[in-house]
């Protein structure tokens, strides 16, 4: 599985931000994608999206 536009430079940037062992700082893939700001934080009730936000950036 690949994500379009994610290339070697993108991966190197992520590694430079979190370090080689940095991925272990996250308890789950969901937390990691939220930290990358790839996962929206939608509040859904009754099948309707009440509001959409992107997660805030957190320093690790």
C-alpha positions in Angstrom: 0.0 0.0 0.0 1.4 3.4 -0.9 0.2 7.0 -0.6 0.6 9.2 -3.7 3.1 12.0 -3.4 4.9 10.3 -0.4 8.4 9.9 -1.7 11.9 9.5 -0.2 12.2 13.2 0.8 8.9 12.9 2.7 10.0 9.9 4.6 13.4 11.4 5.4 11.6 14.5 6.7 9.4 12.4 9.0 12.4 10.5 10.3 14.3 13.7 10.9 11.3 14.9 13.0 10.8 11.8 15.1 14.1 10.0 14.9 14.7 6.4 13.9 13.1 5.0 17.1 10.5 7.8 17.4 7.7 5.7 16.0 7.7 3.9 19.3 6.6 7.1 21.0 3.1 6.5 19.6 0.8 3.9 21.1 -1.0 3.3 17.8 -1.1 4.1 14.1 -4.1 6.3 14.7 -2.0 8.5 17.1 0.8 8.6 14.5 -1.4 9.7 11.7 -3.1 12.3 13.9 0.4 13.7 14.8 1.2 13.8 11.0 -2.2 15.7 10.6 -3.4 13.1 8.1 -6.4 12.0 10.2 -9.3 14.4 10.7 -11.1 14.5 14.0 -14.7 14.3 12.9 -17.5 14.2 15.5 -20.3 12.1 14.1 -23.7 11.4 15.6 -26.5 9.6 14.0 -24.6 9.3 10.8 -24.2 13.1 10.4 -20.9 14.9 10.7 -21.4 17.5 13.5 -18.1 19.2 12.9 -14.7 18.5 11.4 -11.3 19.5 12.8 -7.7 18.6 12.2 -5.8 17.5 15.4 -3.6 20.1 17.0 0.1 19.7 16.6 1.8 18.2 19.7 5.5 18.4 20.5 7.0 15.0 21.1 
